[in-house]
Amino acid sequence: MNVQDLAPDEEIYNASRTYLLFLLGCTLFVNKSCTMILVSYLALLEDLSVSGTYAWGATCLAYLYRQLGIASRRDVKGICGYLTLLEVII
């Protein structure tokens, strides 16, 4: 999505929300398919002035721990999540 410099504020705001949704779904809270983003993240980005106050680091860490727990099961053959954070922790 290309946004022009003289675009209306609402268009710029929506493009910003779209990009942040992409970042959340494709980097921090990635799933095994790497192609799907949960719609529930969109509600978190409804008001960008409030979403900056959320504890994104703690949320990302909790999501990673959950994915590690899932990956430790016998029948699971892969892992997902922000694995760069895992490298930093270890």
Buried (B, 14 or more C-beta within 10 A) or exposed (E): EEBEEEEEEEEBEBBEBBEBBEEBBBEBBBBBEEEEBEEEBBEBBEEEEEBEEEEBEEBBBEBBEEBEEBBEEEEEEEBBBBEEBBEEEE
